[in-house]
Structures are given as C-alpha cells and as structure tokens.
Amino acid sequence: MIEVTKEQIEAWKVKYGSVYRIPLETGEVCYVRSPKIKEIEACQSLLQQGKFITYNISLFRTCFLGGDDVEAHENKLMAASSMMMQTVETVTASLEKL
C-alpha cells in the first residue's frame, strides 16, 4: 500500500478542488479528483458506443492522483473506476414558467 499524507491530500485539494478516496476491499486505496466537463465530453463517444466500463476507466486514468496502482489487475481497475461518476458534483435546478 502506498501511503498518501494529509499534506499531499491538502495540496491536491488546493490544486484540484474536490479529492476522493476509493478504498478497495482488497486493501488498495486510490485517490482521484472530479473530472472536468471537457474530460467528460472527451469520453462521451465511448458511452455512445456502449463502452461504459471503458468510459469509467478512461475517466479514472485521467483523474487518478495517487495511492495504489491498480492498472495491472483488471478486476481492481474496474472496481475503482466504477466510482468515477459519483465524483461528479451536481447542483439541482428547477424551472419556473413566468
């Protein structure tokens, strides 16, 4: 397990805003940031092709900050990358007809 310090996490927060910890049941821990709109849009074609897992993996690789390397283990990579859409922060809006 690769240790990430509180100082490193705080530095990432200053640089990227939101930072997320993804702990796997196998003991590995990955740290990611939220994807930017342009990064999400760049991967949209994968969704249109029905490549949902590849889409998540692409976002994960783009937003990976540190922690344990799960690239060599397909099942761990899929588990960690499946959390990426939960890092997208949304704000609810409503529409009022005037």
The first five atom37 places (N, CA, C, CB, O) and aatype in JSON, in Angstrom:
{
  "aatype": [12, 9, 6, 19, 16, 11, 6, 5, 9, 6, 0, 17, 11, 19, 11, 18, 7, 15, 19, 18, 1, 9, 14, 10, 6, 16, 7, 6, 19, 4, 18, 19, 1, 15, 14, 11, 9, 11, 6, 9, 6, 0, 4, 5, 15, 10, 10, 5, 5, 7, 11, 13, 9, 16, 18, 2, 9, 15, 10, 13, 1, 16, 4, 13, 10, 7, 7, 3, 3, 19, 6, 0, 8, 6, 2, 11, 10, 12, 0, 0, 15, 15, 12, 12, 12, 5, 16, 19, 6, 16, 19, 16, 0, 15, 10, 6, 11, 10],
  "atom_mask": [
    [1, 1, 1, 1, 1],
    [1, 1, 1, 1, 1],
    [1, 1, 1, 1, 1],
    [1, 1, 1, 1, 1],
    [1, 1, 1, 1, 1],
    [1, 1, 1, 1, 1],
    [1, 1, 1, 1, 1],
    [1, 1, 1, 1, 1],
    [1, 1, 1, 1, 1],
    [1, 1, 1, 1, 1],
    [1, 1, 1, 1, 1],
    [1, 1, 1, 1, 1],
    [1, 1, 1, 1, 1],
    [1, 1, 1, 1, 1],
    [1, 1, 1, 1, 1],
    [1, 1, 1, 1, 1],
    [1, 1, 1, 0, 1],
    [1, 1, 1, 1, 1],
    [1, 1, 1, 1, 1],
    [1, 1, 1, 1, 1],
    [1, 1, 1, 1, 1],
    [1, 1, 1, 1, 1],
    [1, 1, 1, 1, 1],
    [1, 1, 1, 1, 1],
    [1, 1, 1, 1, 1],
    [1, 1, 1, 1, 1],
    [1, 1, 1, 0, 1],
    [1, 1, 1, 1, 1],
    [1, 1, 1, 1, 1],
    [1, 1, 1, 1, 1],
    [1, 1, 1, 1, 1],
    [1, 1, 1, 1, 1],
    [1, 1, 1, 1, 1],
    [1, 1, 1, 1, 1],
    [1, 1, 1, 1, 1],
    [1, 1, 1, 1, 1],
    [1, 1, 1, 1, 1],
    [1, 1, 1, 1, 1],
    [1, 1, 1, 1, 1],
    [1, 1, 1, 1, 1],
    [1, 1, 1, 1, 1],
    [1, 1, 1, 1, 1],
    [1, 1, 1, 1, 1],
    [1, 1, 1, 1, 1],
    [1, 1, 1, 1, 1],
    [1, 1, 1, 1, 1],
    [1, 1, 1, 1, 1],
    [1, 1, 1, 1, 1],
    [1, 1, 1, 1, 1],
    [1, 1, 1, 0, 1],
    [1, 1, 1, 1, 1],
    [1, 1, 1, 1, 1],
    [1, 1, 1, 1, 1],
    [1, 1, 1, 1, 1],
    [1, 1, 1, 1, 1],
    [1, 1, 1, 1, 1],
    [1, 1, 1, 1, 1],
    [1, 1, 1, 1, 1],
    [1, 1, 1, 1, 1],
    [1, 1, 1, 1, 1],
    [1, 1, 1, 1, 1],
    [1, 1, 1, 1, 1],
    [1, 1, 1, 1, 1],
    [1, 1, 1, 1, 1],
    [1, 1, 1, 1, 1],
    [1, 1, 1, 0, 1],
    [1, 1, 1, 0, 1],
    [1, 1, 1, 1, 1],
    [1, 1, 1, 1, 1],
    [1, 1, 1, 1, 1],
    [1, 1, 1, 1, 1],
    [1, 1, 1, 1, 1],
    [1, 1, 1, 1, 1],
    [1, 1, 1, 1, 1],
    [1, 1, 1, 1, 1],
    [1, 1, 1, 1, 1],
    [1, 1, 1, 1, 1],
    [1, 1, 1, 1, 1],
    [1, 1, 1, 1, 1],
    [1, 1, 1, 1, 1],
    [1, 1, 1, 1, 1],
    [1, 1, 1, 1, 1],
    [1, 1, 1, 1, 1],
    [1, 1, 1, 1, 1],
    [1, 1, 1, 1, 1],
    [1, 1, 1, 1, 1],
    [1, 1, 1, 1, 1],
    [1, 1, 1, 1, 1],
    [1, 1, 1, 1, 1],
    [1, 1, 1, 1, 1],
    [1, 1, 1, 1, 1],
    [1, 1, 1, 1, 1],
    [1, 1, 1, 1, 1],
    [1, 1, 1, 1, 1],
    [1, 1, 1, 1, 1],
    [1, 1, 1, 1, 1],
    [1, 1, 1, 1, 1],
    [1, 1, 1, 1, 1]
  ],
  "atom_positions": [
    [[0.84, -1.18, 0.0], [0.0, 0.0, 0.0], [0.89, 1.25, 0.0], [-0.96, -0.01, 1.22], [1.83, 1.35, 0.79]],
    [[0.59, 2.17, -0.87], [1.32, 3.42, -0.96], [0.66, 4.43, -0.04], [1.38, 3.94, -2.43], [-0.53, 4.71, -0.17]],
    [[1.43, 4.98, 0.88], [0.9, 5.93, 1.85], [0.79, 7.33, 1.24], [1.8, 5.96, 3.11], [1.74, 7.83, 0.64]],
    [[-0.36, 7.93, 1.38], [-0.58, 9.31, 0.96], [-0.8, 10.13, 2.21], [-1.8, 9.43, -0.03], [-1.64, 9.79, 3.05]],
    [[-0.05, 11.2, 2.35], [-0.11, 12.01, 3.57], [-1.26, 13.01, 3.52], [1.22, 12.75, 3.78], [-1.79, 13.33, 2.45]],
    [[-1.64, 13.5, 4.69], [-2.66, 14.55, 4.79], [-2.2, 15.8, 4.05], [-2.97, 14.87, 6.26], [-3.01, 16.51, 3.45]],
    [[-0.91, 16.07, 4.12], [-0.36, 17.24, 3.43], [-0.53, 17.11, 1.92], [1.12, 17.41, 3.78], [-0.84, 18.09, 1.24]],
    [[-0.32, 15.9, 1.39], [-0.49, 15.67, -0.04], [-1.95, 15.85, -0.44], [-0.01, 14.27, -0.43], [-2.24, 16.45, -1.47]],
    [[-2.85, 15.33, 0.37], [-4.29, 15.48, 0.09], [-4.68, 16.95, 0.1], [-5.13, 14.69, 1.12], [-5.43, 17.39, -0.76]],
    [[-4.18, 17.7, 1.08], [-4.49, 19.14, 1.14], [-3.94, 19.88, -0.08], [-3.92, 19.75, 2.43], [-4.6, 20.79, -0.59]],
    [[-2.77, 19.5, -0.53], [-2.18, 20.13, -1.72], [-3.03, 19.82, -2.95], [-0.73, 19.63, -1.94], [-3.25, 20.7, -3.79]],
    [[-3.52, 18.58, -3.06], [-4.41, 18.22, -4.18], [-5.7, 19.03, -4.12], [-4.73, 16.7, -4.16], [-6.2, 19.48, -5.15]],
    [[-6.24, 19.21, -2.92], [-7.48, 19.98, -2.76], [-7.28, 21.42, -3.24], [-7.95, 19.97, -1.3], [-8.15, 21.98, -3.91]],
    [[-6.15, 22.0, -2.9], [-5.86, 23.37, -3.34], [-5.77, 23.42, -4.86], [-4.54, 23.88, -2.7], [-6.28, 24.34, -5.49]],
    [[-5.12, 22.43, -5.44], [-4.9, 22.43, -6.89], [-6.14, 22.03, -7.68], [-3.76, 21.48, -7.23], [-6.43, 22.63, -8.71]],
    [[-6.89, 21.01, -7.21], [-7.98, 20.44, -7.99], [-9.38, 20.66, -7.43], [-7.75, 18.99, -8.13], [-10.36, 20.43, -8.13]],
    [[-9.49, 21.1, -6.2], [-10.81, 21.22, -5.59], [-11.14, 19.93, -4.86], [0.0, 0.0, 0.0], [-10.46, 19.58, -3.89]],
    [[-12.15, 19.23, -5.29], [-12.58, 18.0, -4.61], [-11.63, 16.83, -4.87], [-13.98, 17.63, -5.07], [-11.19, 16.61, -5.99]],
    [[-11.33, 16.11, -3.81], [-10.49, 14.91, -3.87], [-11.26, 13.78, -3.19], [-9.09, 15.15, -3.19], [-11.89, 13.98, -2.16]],
    [[-11.19, 12.6, -3.79], [-11.93, 11.45, -3.27], [-10.99, 10.28, -3.02], [-13.04, 11.03, -4.25], [-10.01, 10.08, -3.74]],
    [[-11.31, 9.53, -1.99], [-10.57, 8.32, -1.62], [-11.43, 7.13, -2.02], [-10.23, 8.29, -0.08], [-12.6, 7.05, -1.66]],
    [[-10.83, 6.2, -2.75], [-11.54, 4.98, -3.17], [-10.83, 3.78, -2.54], [-11.58, 4.85, -4.76], [-9.82, 3.33, -3.05]],
    [[-11.35, 3.27, -1.42], [-10.76, 2.09, -0.82], [-11.35, 0.81, -1.44], [-10.98, 2.09, 0.72], [-12.56, 0.71, -1.61]],
    [[-10.5, -0.13, -1.77], [-10.95, -1.41, -2.31], [-10.95, -2.44, -1.19], [-10.05, -1.87, -3.49], [-10.16, -2.35, -0.26]],
    [[-11.83, -3.42, -1.28], [-11.92, -4.44, -0.23], [-10.65, -5.28, -0.15], [-13.11, -5.35, -0.48], [-10.43, -5.96, 0.85]],
    [[-9.82, -5.23, -1.2], [-8.57, -5.98, -1.21], [-7.42, -5.22, -0.53], [-8.19, -6.31, -2.63], [-6.3, -5.72, -0.46]],
    [[-7.71, -4.01, -0.03], [-6.72, -3.26, 0.73], [-6.1, -2.08, 0.0], [0.0, 0.0, 0.0], [-5.53, -1.2, 0.64]],
    [[-6.2, -2.04, -1.32], [-5.65, -0.91, -2.05], [-6.52, 0.33, -1.84], [-5.52, -1.24, -3.55], [-7.72, 0.24, -1.57]],
    [[-5.89, 1.49, -1.99], [-6.6, 2.76, -1.89], [-6.14, 3.65, -3.04], [-6.36, 3.45, -0.5], [-4.94, 3.79, -3.29]],
    [[-7.1, 4.24, -3.73], [-6.8, 5.16, -4.83], [-7.38, 6.53, -4.51], [-7.36, 4.62, -6.18], [-8.42, 6.63, -3.85]],
    [[-6.71, 7.57, -4.96], [-7.19, 8.93, -4.79], [-7.42, 9.54, -6.16], [-6.19, 9.78, -3.97], [-6.57, 9.46, -7.04]],
    [[-8.58, 10.15, -6.32], [-8.95, 10.76, -7.59], [-9.54, 12.14, -7.35], [-9.94, 9.88, -8.36], [-9.93, 12.48, -6.24]],
    [[-9.6, 12.92, -8.4], [-10.27, 14.21, -8.38], [-11.51, 14.11, -9.25], [-9.32, 15.36, -8.88], [-11.69, 13.14, -9.98]],
    [[-12.36, 15.12, -9.17], [-13.53, 15.16, -10.04], [-13.1, 15.46, -11.46], [-14.55, 16.22, -9.54], [-12.19, 16.27, -11.68]],
    [[-13.72, 14.82, -12.44], [-13.39, 15.15, -13.83], [-13.97, 16.51, -14.21], [-13.9, 14.06, -14.79], [-15.01, 16.91, -13.7]],
    [[-13.3, 17.18, -15.1], [-13.78, 18.45, -15.64], [-14.76, 18.15, -16.79], [-12.58, 19.35, -16.15], [-14.75, 17.06, -17.35]],
    [[-15.6, 19.12, -17.12], [-16.59, 18.93, -18.18], [-15.92, 18.51, -19.49], [-17.4, 20.22, -18.39], [-16.42, 17.61, -20.16]],
    [[-14.83, 19.14, -19.84], [-14.13, 18.8, -21.09], [-13.64, 17.35, -21.08], [-12.95, 19.75, -21.32], [-13.62, 16.7, -22.12]],
    [[-13.24, 16.86, -19.92], [-12.77, 15.48, -19.81], [-13.94, 14.51, -19.96], [-12.06, 15.26, -18.47], [-13.81, 13.46, -20.59]],
    [[-15.07, 14.87, -19.38], [-16.27, 14.03, -19.53], [-16.7, 14.02, -20.99], [-17.43, 14.55, -18.62], [-17.01, 12.97, -21.54]],
    [[-16.73, 15.19, -21.61], [-17.13, 15.29, -23.02], [-16.19, 14.51, -23.93], [-17.17, 16.74, -23.46], [-16.64, 13.9, -24.89]],
    [[-14.9, 14.52, -23.63], [-13.92, 13.81, -24.46], [-14.18, 12.3, -24.46], [-12.51, 14.09, -23.95], [-13.8, 11.61, -25.41]],
    [[-14.81, 11.8, -23.42], [-15.09, 10.37, -23.31], [-16.5, 10.0, -23.77], [-14.9, 9.92, -21.88], [-16.84, 8.82, -23.83]],
    [[-17.33, 10.99, -24.1], [-18.74, 10.75, -24.46], [-18.91, 9.72, -25.56], [-19.39, 12.05, -24.88], [-19.85, 8.93, -25.53]],
    [[-18.01, 9.73, -26.54], [-18.16, 8.79, -27.66], [-18.11, 7.35, -27.18], [-17.06, 9.03, -28.71], [-18.72, 6.47, -27.8]],
    [[-17.41, 7.09, -26.1], [-17.37, 5.73, -25.55], [-18.74, 5.32, -25.04], [-16.33, 5.63, -24.41], [-19.15, 4.17, -25.2]],
    [[-19.46, 6.26, -24.43], [-20.81, 5.95, -23.97], [-21.74, 5.69, -25.14], [-21.36, 7.11, -23.12], [-22.57, 4.78, -25.1]],
    [[-21.59, 6.48, -26.18], [-22.43, 6.31, -27.37], [-22.2, 4.96, -28.04], [-22.17, 7.43, -28.38], [-23.08, 4.43, -28.7]],
    [[-21.01, 4.42, -27.86], [-20.67, 3.1, -28.4], [-21.04, 1.97, -27.43], [-19.19, 3.03, -28.72], [-20.84, 0.8, -27.73]],
    [[-21.59, 2.33, -26.28], [-21.96, 1.34, -25.29], [-20.78, 0.81, -24.48], [0.0, 0.0, 0.0], [-20.89, -0.24, -23.85]],
    [[-19.68, 1.52, -24.48], [-18.48, 1.09, -23.77], [-18.42, 1.77, -22.4], [-17.2, 1.4, -24.59], [-17.56, 2.62, -22.15]],
    [[-19.34, 1.38, -21.53], [-19.48, 2.02, -20.23], [-18.27, 1.79, -19.32], [-20.73, 1.53, -19.55], [-17.82, 2.7, -18.62]],
    [[-17.75, 0.58, -19.33], [-16.59, 0.26, -18.49], [-15.36, 1.03, -18.99], [-16.3, -1.26, -18.49], [-14.61, 1.59, -18.18]],
    [[-15.16, 1.06, -20.29], [-14.04, 1.79, -20.87], [-14.15, 3.28, -20.56], [-13.97, 1.56, -22.38], [-13.14, 3.94, -20.31]],
    [[-15.36, 3.8, -20.58], [-15.62, 5.2, -20.23], [-15.16, 5.48, -18.8], [-17.12, 5.54, -20.39], [-14.43, 6.44, -18.55]],
    [[-15.59, 4.64, -17.86], [-15.2, 4.82, -16.45], [-13.69, 4.7, -16.27], [-15.91, 3.79, -15.57], [-13.1, 5.48, -15.53]],
    [[-13.08, 3.74, -16.93], [-11.64, 3.54, -16.82], [-10.89, 4.76, -17.37], [-11.2, 2.26, -17.56], [-9.9, 5.2, -16.78]],
    [[-11.37, 5.29, -18.48], [-10.74, 6.47, -19.07], [-10.79, 7.66, -18.11], [-11.43, 6.83, -20.4], [-9.8, 8.36, -17.93]],
    [[-11.96, 7.89, -17.5], [-12.07, 8.97, -16.52], [-11.18, 8.72, -15.31], [-13.52, 9.13, -16.07], [-10.54, 9.65, -14.79]],
    [[-11.13, 7.48, -14.85], [-10.3, 7.13, -13.71], [-8.83, 7.44, -14.0], [-10.47, 5.64, -13.35], [-8.15, 8.06, -13.19]],
    [[-8.35, 7.01, -15.15], [-6.96, 7.24, -15.51], [-6.65, 8.74, -15.61], [-6.63, 6.55, -16.84], [-5.58, 9.19, -15.21]],
    [[-7.6, 9.5, -16.13], [-7.42, 10.94, -16.27], [-7.37, 11.63, -14.92], [-8.53, 11.54, -17.11], [-6.6, 12.57, -14.72]],
    [[-8.18, 11.16, -13.98], [-8.35, 11.84, -12.69], [-7.56, 11.23, -11.55], [-9.8, 11.85, -12.32], [-7.61, 11.73, -10.42]],
    [[-6.83, 10.15, -11.8], [-6.05, 9.48, -10.76], [-4.97, 10.42, -10.24], [-5.41, 8.18, -11.31], [-4.21, 11.0, -11.01]],
    [[-4.9, 10.57, -8.93], [-3.91, 11.43, -8.3], [-2.8, 10.65, -7.62], [-4.58, 12.33, -7.3], [-1.64, 11.07, -7.65]],
    [[-3.13, 9.54, -7.02], [-2.12, 8.78, -6.3], [-2.73, 7.64, -5.53], [0.0, 0.0, 0.0], [-3.91, 7.33, -5.65]],
    [[-1.89, 7.01, -4.73], [-2.32, 5.83, -4.0], [-1.78, 4.59, -4.67], [0.0, 0.0, 0.0], [-0.72, 4.62, -5.3]],
    [[-2.5, 3.51, -4.54], [-2.05, 2.24, -5.08], [-2.34, 2.12, -6.57], [-2.69, 1.09, -4.33], [-3.39, 2.56, -7.04]],
    [[-1.41, 1.52, -7.29], [-1.57, 1.29, -8.72], [-2.4, 0.02, -8.93], [-0.19, 1.17, -9.43], [-1.96, -1.07, -8.57]],
    [[-3.58, 0.17, -9.52], [-4.46, -0.98, -9.75], [-4.54, -1.34, -11.22], [-5.86, -0.69, -9.22], [-5.32, -2.21, -11.61]],
    [[-3.73, -0.69, -12.05], [-3.77, -0.9, -13.5], [-3.52, -2.36, -13.91], [-2.74, -0.01, -14.17], [-4.12, -2.84, -14.88]],
    [[-2.66, -3.06, -13.22], [-2.28, -4.42, -13.61], [-3.34, -5.46, -13.27], [-0.98, -4.79, -12.95], [-3.25, -6.6, -13.71]],
    [[-4.34, -5.08, -12.5], [-5.37, -6.02, -12.06], [-6.72, -5.57, -12.59], [-5.4, -6.15, -10.51], [-7.32, -4.64, -12.04]],
    [[-7.2, -6.2, -13.63], [-8.42, -5.77, -14.3], [-9.6, -5.62, -13.36], [-8.76, -6.74, -15.39], [-10.35, -4.64, -13.45]],
    [[-9.78, -6.57, -12.44], [-10.93, -6.5, -11.54], [-10.81, -5.34, -10.57], [-11.08, -7.81, -10.77], [-11.83, -4.73, -10.22]],
    [[-9.61, -5.02, -10.11], [-9.41, -3.88, -9.21], [-9.57, -2.56, -9.97], [-8.01, -3.95, -8.55], [-10.14, -1.61, -9.44]],
    [[-9.07, -2.51, -11.2], [-9.22, -1.32, -12.03], [-10.69, -1.05, -12.3], [-8.46, -1.49, -13.35], [-11.13, 0.1, -12.22]],
    [[-11.46, -2.08, -12.61], [-12.89, -1.9, -12.86], [-13.61, -1.44, -11.6], [-13.52, -3.2, -13.39], [-14.49, -0.59, -11.66]],
    [[-13.25, -2.01, -10.45], [-13.9, -1.64, -9.19], [-13.63, -0.18, -8.86], [-13.42, -2.54, -8.04], [-14.55, 0.56, -8.52]],
    [[-12.38, 0.24, -8.95], [-12.03, 1.63, -8.63], [-12.66, 2.59, -9.63], [-10.51, 1.81, -8.6], [-13.19, 3.63, -9.24]],
    [[-12.6, 2.26, -10.91], [-13.11, 3.17, -11.93], [-14.63, 3.26, -11.91], [-12.64, 2.72, -13.31], [-15.2, 4.25, -12.38]],
    [[-15.29, 2.27, -11.38], [-16.76, 2.3, -11.33], [-17.28, 3.39, -10.4], [-17.3, 0.94, -10.88], [-18.47, 3.71, -10.43]],
    [[-16.42, 3.97, -9.58], [-16.81, 5.03, -8.66], [-16.75, 6.42, -9.28], [-15.93, 4.98, -7.44], [-17.18, 7.39, -8.65]],
    [[-16.22, 6.55, -10.49], [-15.94, 7.86, -11.06], [-17.17, 8.75, -11.21], [-15.3, 7.7, -12.38], [-17.08, 9.95, -10.95]],
    [[-18.29, 8.23, -11.61], [-19.46, 9.09, -11.81], [-19.97, 9.64, -10.47], [-20.57, 8.32, -12.52], [-20.68, 10.65, -10.45]],
    [[-19.63, 8.99, -9.37], [-20.02, 9.52, -8.07], [-19.18, 10.72, -7.66], [-19.9, 8.43, -7.02], [-19.52, 11.42, -6.71]],
    [[-18.07, 10.96, -8.38], [-17.24, 12.12, -8.08], [-17.72, 13.38, -8.8], [-15.8, 11.84, -8.46], [-17.24, 14.48, -8.53]],
    [[-18.67, 13.21, -9.72], [-19.19, 14.36, -10.46], [-20.19, 15.09, -9.56], [-19.85, 13.93, -11.81], [-21.25, 14.55, -9.24]],
    [[-19.84, 16.29, -9.19], [-20.69, 17.06, -8.29], [-21.78, 17.76, -9.1], [-19.86, 18.09, -7.49], [-21.49, 18.43, -10.1]],
    [[-23.01, 17.59, -8.67], [-24.11, 18.2, -9.37], [-24.89, 19.15, -8.45], [-25.03, 17.12, -9.94], [-24.9, 19.0, -7.23]],
    [[-25.52, 20.1, -9.07], [-26.37, 21.04, -8.36], [-27.75, 20.93, -9.0], [-25.82, 22.52, -8.43], [-27.87, 20.95, -10.22]],
    [[-28.76, 20.82, -8.19], [-30.13, 20.7, -8.7], [-30.68, 22.08, -9.01], [-31.03, 19.97, -7.69], [-30.49, 23.03, -8.26]],
    [[-31.38, 22.17, -10.14], [-32.03, 23.42, -10.54], [-33.48, 23.13, -10.85], [-31.31, 24.07, -11.77], [-33.87, 21.98, -11.07]],
    [[-34.27, 24.15, -10.87], [-35.68, 23.99, -11.24], [-36.03, 25.06, -12.27], [-36.61, 24.09, -9.99], [-35.28, 26.01, -12.48]],
    [[-37.17, 24.88, -12.89], [-37.63, 25.8, -13.92], [-38.99, 26.32, -13.52], [-37.69, 25.12, -15.31], [-39.87, 25.55, -13.15]],
    [[-39.15, 27.61, -13.58], [-40.43, 28.23, -13.26], [-40.93, 28.99, -14.48], [-40.3, 29.18, -12.03], [-40.24, 29.87, -15.0]],
    [[-42.13, 28.66, -14.93], [-42.72, 29.38, -16.04], [-43.28, 30.69, -15.49], [-43.84, 28.54, -16.74], [-43.99, 30.7, -14.49]],
    [[-42.95, 31.77, -16.15], [-43.41, 33.09, -15.7], [-44.48, 33.63, -16.61], [-42.26, 34.07, -15.63], [-44.98, 34.73, -16.39]]
  ]
}
